[in-house]
Each structure stands twice: as structure tokens, then as C-alpha cells.
Amino acid sequence: MELEQGNPLYRPKPEVQGGWGAVSEETRLPCLERIRTPAAALAFAPILAWMAAMPSPGSGQAPETTIIRAGALIDGTGTPPRQNVVIGIRDGRITEIRGATPADAADPNAMDLSEFHVLPGLIDVHAHLTLSHDPELDYGGLSAPATAILGVMHAKRTLMAGFTTVRDPTGPYYADVALRDAIAAGRVEGPRMFVSGPVLTITGGHGAVGNWAPPELEIRSAAATIADGSDEIRRAVRLHQKYGVDFIKIIATGGIFTDRSDPGAASYTREEIEAAVDEARKRGQRVAAHAHGLEGIRNAVLAGAHSIEHGSYLDAATATLMAERGVFLVSDVYADEYSLTHGEALGLDPAHLVTARAVSRHFRESFKLAHAAGVKIAFGTDAGVFPHGDSAKQFALYVALGMSPMEALQSATGTAAELIGVRQDVGTIEVGRRADLIAVASNPLNDIRQLEAVPFVMKAGAVVKNDTRR
């Protein structure tokens, strides 16, 4: 996990720009070395062998020095847009930001975005790249290789939509770890990833595969990690760390799309969540808690979880507690809207849709309570519940629920980077940060839906999409 400067565990790491061999000795850990579970080693070997034979994506090595002329710059810090700005980039990082001069306009080597608004690359802190919204591709029914292939497909779609960093909070079979490493090594196009591996859940909990089955079958799957009691939780966290995760996701309540699960009911106790938090802390890692119901939310907040994912049944007192303790809310309101709008057409389980409608009545009010209380809201969409590449459609909902356009933008830039723990590296356009940039045709602070159609994407100084000349 990349940690902020000042953390005693912080170690600067160079940006990977080439193939497998471009990683330093300090950070070299190829995918085949990271995936060591018996099932995963067999499952991923054919995929990774195929990937190793592929050439690096065309965008791989960034030019040594780049100059960008931006018509306007929104840097993600909350300051108003600046007009006619030059951004200098060297070795994948921003080296200067200054006002444009007549000489810049005449520079044939400068990249001309003078008709566009330039912003930081977007961050989705709750994106399931290895999962699909298609019910026929349910994660409990897919093999590890199929899961990895989905991840490769979804990673590119996400990057092309302007999301240069994601936090992925569910990786069946550690497929997310393999995908993260393949992207970092330049073999697959996708956003920078921070991953959790399989979720930790109780017996019969949300995300557990086979809750529908009769007792004589007793179906269990490595797609999720079932752990009951503090000792089992500690062992599960250690196992995940062994296989290379960046953070831990724990299921603190039931969920919507799991059989025999109640989103309002708490699952893990406060003491059990504390065990996960303590074990993660030892390696400088954070815990994200899936929590819909109020009791489970409070258990997670009091236990020291760093973020509440969903937070559907918040009350004012708990929102205040979250603000006081610096606990982030990751509110995926677009996933909620998509499920209710398209669920029947997709053929989702009617019982699950009944549950979704019941939760939805509280979801938006919880968002408003959190915003009013000053809770840090980070942009997380639950991509995978809806088609990958559509995450930016959530911005308009954040604004409709009371955020200013600038607040909505910051939720997916500086605030999102702060949640992950990489605020000194990504999330804003400042000297020293990685050169993750997007450009849109007009001011998104006047029309936030501009972010739904991003024509230009740069990741770590390398242009991966440029449709600005059309």
C-alpha cells in the first residue's frame, strides 16, 4: 500500500513505465510470484503466460518531458479555475504549473489543450473491476480465470472513462492482486489499483457463496473469505496480507444481493471488527467496512474502520460521530438508482429487488445527513453493479443531493486520494504529484455531466486517450 509521507512505513516508489523488467528491485514482484494460493496458481498461470507474451500497451513509456497548454485548470484543491495555464511534466510527474506566455503558444512540442478544461485524473474508491453487472456472470459462479479476464476488460473501460486510480474492495481468488500487478508492470491498460482481495464475511453473511444451498451441500468458495470470531479474522487478515492486498474489507452488515441476507442486520461485532483493524494497522493498512444498517455502521465506526461503504441507514448522531472520528462515507447512490431502474430488465432476483427498494428509501437521506454533518464523502460507485465505464454518472446525483459541483469533483480527486492514503501522490494537480490528468470540453463546475464524456486521459505522464482533435 502506498502511504503518505510522514508515515513511518512510507517508502517512495518509482512510477512503473515499462514492462515487467521496468520495476525496481525494491518493488519487483511479478504476478506469478504474487499469486501463490494452490487454486490461484493453477488458475492464473495460463492467463499470465499469455499476458507475458504480449507486447506492452502502446502508451507504455511516457515521453521524458511534456508541456501542456490548458485553457483552464481545475486542480482539485478546491481553488477556483485558473485560465491559460502551462503544466510541465517530466518522468511521469508534474514539474511546474504557471501562466502561459506567447512563446508557449508557438512551441511546436507543447500539447495543445487550450480549448479544454484540465482536471486531475478521477478516482473511484469502490469499483469492482473483476465483477460484472450481468447476472449471468455472478462472481460466485465464475472461475478464477474468467474473473481475471473480466478484470482486464473492465480496467481499460474504466481508464478510458477518465478514472486513473481505483480502490477495488472485492477481489475473488485474489484476481484483483494479479490485475493490479499486471497494470503496474505495463502489460494491461488500466487505472492504478489498490485492492482488498476477497471480502471477510461471517458464515451465511453478505458475499458468502452458497447461502441458497441446502445444508447437505454446504457450498463454500474462495471467492469470499468466511471468518467467525476474532481469531479467525486475524488469521484471514494475515492470509490476505501474505497474498499482497493493500487494505482489508470486512462485511459489517448484511447486503442486498446475497440470498438470506438482511442489509439492516449487523453481522460482525465491534470486537471482531477491532481485531481486523488492529491486525491491518500492524502493516499500515486500513479497513473498509461494508455497512448498511445502523448497528453495523456504529460497530465499525467505534471499532476504528477507516471508511463506511454504503451507509444506508445513518442517523444524525452517527453521522456526527463519523465526522468527529474522521471516518469516510463511500456512498454509491448511482448503483442504487441503476439497480432499481434496470434490475427487472436484467433479470435480477425479484426478492433482491424488493430488498433494494426498501434500502433505497433511506439511502439518499443518509447521504444528506452525512453531508450536513461534515462527514468526508469519497466518490465510490460500486461499479460492477452497473456497467464499467459509467462511474461518472454518479456526479450528477451527488450534486442533486446537495453537494456543490466543486465538492462533487473533490470527492473523486483530493478526498478520494486522502481515503486511500495517497494524497501526496495523486488526486490534485500540484508540483511533485503524478501527472494523472483529464480534459473536458467545458467547465464541469457549470455542467457536472461534462465528466461523463472525457476525451483526454493521461496517466503518469503517458497519454492513453486523446479524442480532442475530433
RAHUMO-V812630 format. One record per pair of residues at least 6 apart in sequence whose C-alpha atoms are under 6 Angstrom apart, sorted by the first residue. I is the first residue (numbers start at 0). J is the second residue. Records with the same first field share a line. If there is no record, write none. Layout:
I = J + J
This chain:
0 = 245
2 = 9 + 420 + 421
3 = 420 + 421 + 423
15 = 22 + 183
16 = 59 + 60
17 = 59 + 60 + 185
18 = 184 + 185
19 = 184
30 = 177 + 180
34 = 40
42 = 143 + 144
43 = 144
55 = 185 + 186
58 = 463
61 = 460 + 461
63 = 89 + 90
64 = 88 + 89
65 = 87 + 88
66 = 86 + 87 + 109 + 110
67 = 85 + 86 + 109 + 110
68 = 84 + 85 + 111 + 112 + 113
69 = 83 + 84 + 112 + 113
70 = 82 + 83 + 113 + 114 + 115 + 116
71 = 81 + 82 + 83 + 116
72 = 80 + 81 + 116 + 117
73 = 80 + 118
74 = 118 + 427 + 428
75 = 409 + 427
83 = 99
84 = 97 + 98 + 99
85 = 96 + 97 + 98 + 99
86 = 95 + 96
87 = 93 + 94 + 95
88 = 94
91 = 433 + 434 + 459 + 460
92 = 431 + 432 + 433 + 434
93 = 430 + 431 + 432 + 434
94 = 430
95 = 430
115 = 438 + 439 + 440
116 = 438 + 439 + 441
117 = 437 + 438
118 = 436 + 437
119 = 427 + 428 + 435 + 436
120 = 162 + 163 + 435 + 436 + 437
121 = 161 + 162 + 163 + 411 + 412
122 = 162 + 164 + 165 + 411 + 412
123 = 165 + 378 + 379
124 = 165 + 166 + 379
125 = 166 + 167 + 379 + 380 + 381
126 = 167 + 381 + 382
127 = 167 + 382 + 383
128 = 150 + 153
129 = 146 + 149 + 150
130 = 383
131 = 383
132 = 383 + 384 + 385 + 386
139 = 208
147 = 174
153 = 387
154 = 189
155 = 188 + 189
156 = 388
157 = 388
158 = 189 + 190
160 = 388
161 = 456
163 = 190
164 = 190 + 191 + 192
165 = 192
166 = 192 + 193 + 194
167 = 194
168 = 195
169 = 196 + 197 + 198
170 = 196 + 197
171 = 197 + 222
172 = 222
173 = 196
179 = 192
181 = 187
182 = 188 + 189
193 = 245
194 = 244 + 245
195 = 244 + 245 + 246 + 247
196 = 244
197 = 222 + 223 + 224
198 = 223 + 224 + 248 + 249
199 = 224 + 225 + 249
200 = 225 + 250
201 = 225 + 226 + 227
202 = 225
203 = 210
205 = 253 + 254 + 257
207 = 223
208 = 219 + 220
209 = 218
210 = 258
211 = 258
226 = 232
229 = 271 + 274
233 = 275
246 = 284 + 285
247 = 286
248 = 286 + 287 + 288
249 = 288
250 = 288 + 289
251 = 265 + 266 + 267 + 288 + 289 + 290 + 295
252 = 262 + 264 + 265 + 266 + 290 + 295
253 = 260 + 261 + 262 + 264
254 = 260 + 262
255 = 262 + 355
256 = 351
262 = 291
263 = 291 + 292
264 = 292
265 = 294 + 295
269 = 298 + 302
272 = 302
273 = 302
276 = 286
286 = 304 + 305
287 = 305 + 306
288 = 307 + 308
289 = 308
290 = 296 + 308 + 310
291 = 309 + 310 + 311 + 312
292 = 312
293 = 312 + 313
305 = 326
306 = 326 + 327 + 328
307 = 328
308 = 329
309 = 329 + 330
311 = 361 + 362 + 365
312 = 361
313 = 365
318 = 369
319 = 372
322 = 373 + 374
327 = 375 + 376
328 = 376
329 = 376 + 377 + 379
331 = 379 + 380 + 381
333 = 393
334 = 384
377 = 410 + 414 + 415
378 = 410 + 411
391 = 451
404 = 444
412 = 426
413 = 426 + 427
416 = 422 + 426
424 = 432 + 433
425 = 432 + 433
433 = 459
434 = 459 + 460
435 = 457 + 458 + 459
436 = 456 + 457
437 = 455 + 456
438 = 455
439 = 453
443 = 449
454 = 465 + 466 + 467
455 = 464 + 465
456 = 463 + 464
457 = 463
